[in-house]
């Protein structure tokens, strides 16, 4: 359990004790919220519970706070509990317990921050999942970083996580992709043919077709056109998926499952899903099409499942895909990360789960908003079909994988963001990526210095750590376990970026205030204690970087 959870339990115990002795009336408590005060004068933690109980208990909030504070049981980690106006209960940590956490971190090593709040529950995180009709560009990368970091956080919190990419290899856009590759193949063979008006015009299509021509020769020229388009298109699809996977790996994004849309049709899932919706009474046939009657479930309009042409819509495929996720693969919870252009599809996806007999609360859809790239005063644009692409590969080559991950994670996904390419490459404290990673490199240099001087600090006594900068660093370090739990609960991994920056700041301030390795023999006990603190800081900072999918450099 995290420290916040421990304090919440202490609050509950305090309220129960006050109710038992009659100083507070009986009554159920709302969820206990424990926060960190903005001012150090208000301690390490605080709760506004008295303010929320005032109406139900018919008492002044400050009076409730006083009665709770005096009833909180003593503990090894709480030094002081007091009431503060208008109705808060504040907590200050015991400094002896606080310094002892350095040893707890050193013992936990790379598992520090892990939790079992997930209790092994099966969670699927499905992200990126763009049509495999072109390279991954920067517009997709934000969702890729968000999804992979969220999956890491959930795993650290004890969930059984599956990372999945849904391959849209069915429908109109894939037909255009197949046709575009086929035309470029014919052009590579010297034939004068026109690209479809809505075809994909990027250079990558031309390069893909030339590669197929080199590998396969002219064997597609003598085939019936429809057969040739399908065969060459499938080869192009496989190569595109290989390229997408390789590009994503450059920024540390990998998947456990690549699930192809075609499998829904070939494996019978599509038919089962359509049959189940009809059986439950949520289908109507009109205007030559088949509709999901979502208005009967509170939607503003019904949605087409099968067009008048007989072709299923993307929505119909999504219905079958989510039935497969919940009913057949047994995920307890599913998290879909979609682009901003899919915002309007969320409510109908929730409605169709209800029609399938699945609790809609088991699905969370996160929307990743748009990204603007800027270099100096210039705003860069991206486009897929026109071929005017700024790809993920281009971005990684320009600023590096770690900068990509940190900057895309630095804002909540629902907010639009501007990516400053010049700042991402700047080697100064203005660049948060450089500042955080330099903190880890500085720690590594301290450890090397201690090794050069032959200082064995395994027996260092951390109880001598009393300096405000030392205690501030420890206070920041011990926030990680609670942060992992709250990020997993709220699905907000972007807090890691801010935390890592704050942790690096706490370390740099400690380094400026406290000399770690001293040449004076009389300072050896303090040197050993501070080296243990530095080693613990290395563990926590490296763990934070690892959760974000970033490197923890030894030198910079």
N, C-alpha and C positions, 0 to 999 in steps of 0.2 A: 504493500500500500504506500501511497505518497504521503508526504507530510501534511498536505491539505486535508487528506482523508482522515489522518490521525487527529488533526485539530477539530474537524467536523464531528468526529466521534466524541471528543472531549466536550464540545458544545452540547451535544445531545445528552451526554451524561450530566452536565451541569444543569440543564433545564429539568431533567428528570429528578435530580436531587432537590432542586428548588420546589418542584411540584409536590414531591413527597413530603417535604416539611411545611408545605402550605404557603410559601412565599410567592409562588406563582400559581395561577389557576390551571386546572386540567385542560387539555386540548391538544389536538394534533398539530405537529409542526410542519411548515412548508419545507421544501428542499433547502438544505443548509448550503449557503454560499460563503466561501472563504476566499478573500482577495488579499492582495498585497497593497498596503497603504501607499499613497504617493509620498508621504512625508515620513522620514525615519523616526520622527517624534511619536508617531502612532504605532511603533513596534514593527514586527516582521509580518504579522498577519492580522486581519480584522474581519468581523462579520457584521452585517447590518440587520441581523435577525430581529433585534428588538424593535426596529422601525416597522418591520413587516408583521410583528405580533401585536402591535399597540392596539389596533382596533378590536381584534378578537379577544385580547386579554383585558381591555378597558383600563389600561394603565399607561402612564407616560413612558415613552421609549427609553429615556435615560434611566428611569427607575427599573424597568425590566433589565436593562444592561447591567445595572449594579447588582441585581439579584442573581443574574446568571453568572457574572464574573466571580462573585463571592462563593458560588457553588461549584465552580470548575474544580475537579479533583487535581491534586498535584501529580506531576509526571516528571520523567527524567529530562524531557526536552523543552518544557515550558518553564521559563524563569519567572515570568510575571504576567498576570492577567488583570486588566482594569477596564472600567467603563469610561466612555468618552461621549460627550454631547455631539449631536442631538440624541444618538441612540446606537452607539457602536460598542462592541466588545473587542478590545485589542489584546494581542499576544506578543510577548517578547521571548525569543528563544534563549535557552540556557547556553552560555558561552562555552562551558566545558563540554556539553553535548555537541555543540556546533563544531568545535575543533576536532572532536572525536570522529566526525563524519569524513575527515580526510582519510582516516584508516579504513572506514567502510568503503570509500571509493577505491582505494588501493586494493582492497580485497576483492571487490567486484570486477575490477579491471574492465575489459571491453563490454561486459554485460551491464555495466552501470547504466541506469535509466530504464532497464527492461521492467516489464510488469506482466501480470497475469490477469488483468481485468478482462481481457478478451476471452479467457477460459477455453481457448481452442475452437471458438465458434467460426464456422466457415464463411468467409467473406470473399466476394469476387470484386476486383477493381478492374473495370473495362475502360480503357482509355486509348487515345489517339484514334484508332479505328477509322481513319480517313479512306476514301476510295483510293485503291492502289493504281491510280491513273497518272501519277507523277511523283516526283521526289517529295520528301517531307520538307516543308518550308517553315519559316519562323512562326507563321500563324498557328501551326500545329504544335510547335515546340513547348509552348507554355503549358498546354494540357498534358504533354508527355512528361514534363518535369513534375508537375503537380501530381499526376497519377503515380509515378514511380516513388516519389517521396512519401505520399500518403500510404502506399503499400508498405514501405519500410517502417513507417511509424506504427501502423496497425500490427505488423509482425512483431515489433518491439513490445507492443502492448499485449501480446499473447494470442492474437487472432491467427487462424489458419487462412492465409491469404493466397488467392490465385490472381495473377496478373494476366489480363487477357486482351488480345487485339482481335476485333471482329472484322473480318475481311469481306468487304462488300464486293463480291465477285459475280454479281447478278444484276441485271437491269440495264436501263438505257445508257448510263454513263460508261459501263463496261463495254457495251456494244460499240459506242463511239471510240473508246480506247482501242479495242480490237481493230476496228476499221482504220483508225489513224495509223497504227503500227503496220497494218497490211499495206496501206497506200505508200508509206515511206519505204517499205520493203520493195514494192514494185518500182519506185523511183530509184532505189539503189541498184535495181536491175536494169536501169536505163529506160524505163517505160514512162510515157508522158500521161500521168493521171493526176486528178485534182483531189486535194484533201477535202473531206466533208466540211460544209460551212460551219458546223458546230464542233469540228474535230479538235484534237489537242495539237497545238502548233509549236510546242516547245522543242528546243534543240535536243532535249533528252529523248524525245520520240524518234528523231532521226538517228541518233547514236544507237538507240536500242535496236532499230530496224537494221542498221548496218551490221551490228554484232550478230543478229540472227542470220543475216545473209551470209556472213563469213562462216558461221558454224553450220548452217543448213544448206547452203548453196541455193540452187534454183528449183528445188523439189516442189515448192508450192506453186510454181508457175503453171504446172499441168493439172492441178487439182481443180475441181469445181469451186467457184469463188466462195460460196458460203462455207464450204469445208475448209478452204485455205484460211479464210478470215478467222474461223474458230481455232484452228490448230496453231496458227502463228500468234493469235491473241493470247492463247493459254501459255505459250512459251514466253511471250512478253510479260504476262502477269507474274509468272514465277520469277522472272529476272527482276521485275520491279519490286516484288516482295523481298527478294534477297537484298536489293539495294536499300529498301526502306529499313530493314532490320539492321543492316550494317551502319546506316546513317544514325539510327537511334542508339546503337551501341556506342557510337562516338561520344554521346552525351550521357552515357551510363544508363540507358533505358533498355530493359530486356523484358521478355514476356514468357510466362509459363505455357500459355496456350495461344495459338493462332487459329481462330475458329472461322471456317469458311461458310459464307452464306449458303452456298450450294448444298452443304451438308444438311441444312434444314429441309430442303426439298427431297434430296436423295434418301435421307434417313427417315422421312415420314413425319417429322416434327411439324412442318407447315400444315399438313392435312389434319393432324390431331388438334392443333391450335384452332384452326378454322371450325372444325367440328365441335369443339368444346364451347366456343363462343355462341355458335348457333344453338347448341343444346341448351345453353343457359338463357337463351331468349334475347340476345343482343345483336341480331343480324337481320337486315331487311334487304330485299332485292328491289331496286327501282332504277329507272333510266338506263337499264341494261347493265348496271354495275351492282356489286355487292357492298353493302355499307355496314359499318359498326355503328349501332345506334347509341352513340355516346351521350346524346342529349338526355336519355333516360337515366344517366348517371351524373347529371349536373353540368355536362359540357355545353358550350354555346352552339355547337354544330356537330352533326354526324360526320364520320370520317370514312373515306373510301378504302375498302380492303382489296377489292378486285375491280380493275377497270373494265369498261365495256368491251375492251379488246381481249379480255380474258387474262391479262397480265396482272400479277399481284403488285401492290404498291410496296414502297419501302416500309411503310407502316405495318403492313401485313407480315413482312419478314421480321420486323422488330417484335411483333406479337409472338410469333413462333420462337424466336430467339430467347425471349424472356420466360416463356413457358419452359423451355429447355433448362434455363438457369435455375429456376426455382423447383419445378416439379420433378425433373429428371436428374439434375446434378446436385440438387439438395443444398444450395447455398442458403445460409441463414439470412444473409443480407447481401444486397448487390448495390454497388456504387458505379454509376455511369458518369463519365466525365465527357461532356459535350461542348462543342463550340457555341459561340454566341448566337449563331444563326439557327440553333435548334431550341432556343428558349421556349418558343410556342408549342413545342411537342411534349413538354413535360407533363402537363395536366392530362392529356389524352393517354399518355403511357400509364399514368396512375389509374385512370378510369378503366383501361383495358385489363389491368391486373385484377381489379375488382370483378370485372366480368368473367375472368378466368377462375375466380374463387381464391385468389391470392391476396394476402394483406398488403395493400399499397405501401404501408409504412416500412415494408421490408426493402423497398427500393428508394435510394437517394440519387437524385440527378444533380450533379454539380455543373454549373455553367462557367466555362473559362472565357473571359471577355477578350476583346481585341487587343492587339499589341501594335504599337507604333515604334518603328526604328528611326533613330535620329543620329546623324553624324554632323556635329557642329550645328549650323542653322538649317541643314538640309534634312527634310523628312523623306525617308525611302519608302517606296511602295512595293507591294507584292501582288502577284497575280499568278493563277495556275494555268488556265486554258490559253492565255496569250503567250505563255512561255517566258514572261518577264519575271523570273523567279529569283527570290533571295532564299536560298535553301538552307536547311539546317547545317549541311556540310560547309557552306560558305560562312555561316555565322561562327561555327566552331573554329574554322581556319583563321578567322579574323580576331576573335576575342578569347577563344579557349573554352573548353567544356565546363570548367568550374564557374567561370563568369556567366555562361549561359544558364546554368542551374541556379546560381544564387540570385541573379537579377530576375529570372522568371518566377522565382519563389518569394521574392521580396514584397509582393503585394498580394492581398486577398484575391482569389480568382474572380470574384464578381465585380472587381474594380478594373477599369481600363488602365493600361500602363504604357509608359514611354520608356523604351530601352535606349539608354545613352551609350552608344558604341565607344565613343572616346573615353568616357569615364570608366568603362569596363576594362580598358587596357592600361589605364593610368596606374603607375606604381607609386602610390602615395596613400596616406591615411584617408584621403578623400574617397578612395575606392574601397567599399566595404569588403570586397573579396580579398583584396591585397591585405587589408588591415587584419582581418580574421586569420588568414593563413599565415601572415607574418607573426601573429601571436604564437602559433604552434611552432614555427621555425625558431623563434626566439627561445621557447622552452627547450627545444632540442639542443640549441647552442649552450644553454645553461647546463644541461645534463652532460654534454661533451666536456665542458670545462671542469665539472666535478670529477668526471672520469680521468681527465688528464692529471688532476691533482691528487688522484687516488683517494678520494673521499667516499667512504662507505657510509651511507646514511640510512641503512636498513633499521638501525636502532634509534632513529631520530624521535624525539619526544614532542609530538605536535601540541601538547597542552601548553607549551610556552608561547604559542602564537597568540598575541594579544593586540597587535597593531591594528588600527581601524581598517587599513588597506588589506591586511590578511583576512580579517573577519568578513569584510565586504566581498572578497573573492570567494570565500567559502559559502557565504550566503547565496551568491549567484550560482555557484556550482551545484548546490543541492536542490536547485529549482528544476533540474532536468527530469527526474522521475515524475514529478507532478505535471510537468509540461507534456511529457509523452502521453500520460493518461488523458489529459484534457484535450490534446490535439486528436487523439484517437476517438474520444467521445464526440467532439464537436466537428470532426473532419476538417481541421484547419491547420495543415502542416506548414503554412506560410509563417507561423510564429517562430519556427526554427531560425529563420534568417535574422530576425530581430534579436532572438536570444543569443545566437552565436556572436553577434556584434557586441551585445552588452557584456557577454562573458569575456571576449577579447579586450574590451575596454577596462573591465575590472582587473584583468591580468596586467595589462600595460600600466595601469595606475599603481598596482602593487609593485611592479618592477621598478617604477620610478621612485617610490617611497621607501622601499625596503631592499637593502643590499642582500642578495641571496648568498653568494659564495664569498666569504671573507678570508683573508690571509692570516688574521689574528687567531692564535690558538684559543684565546679566551672566548672567541665567538663561535667555536666549533659546534656547541649544542644548538645554537640558533641557526647556523648554517645547515645542519642536518635536518632540523625541523622544517626549515623553509624549502629544502630540496624535496622533502616528502610532499609538502604542499604543492610545489611546482609539478611534481610527478602526477599528483592527483588532478591538477588543472589540465595537464596534457591529456589524461584519459577522458575528461569530460569534453574538452574542446574537440579532440579527435572523434569522439562519439557523436557530437553534434554535426561535425562535418560529414561523417560517414552516413548519418541518417539523411542528410541532404544530398548524398551521392557525390561528395566532393573529396578531393585529396587533402591529406594532412601532411604538408611538406616538411622535411627535416631541415632544408636549407632554402634560402631565397636571396 
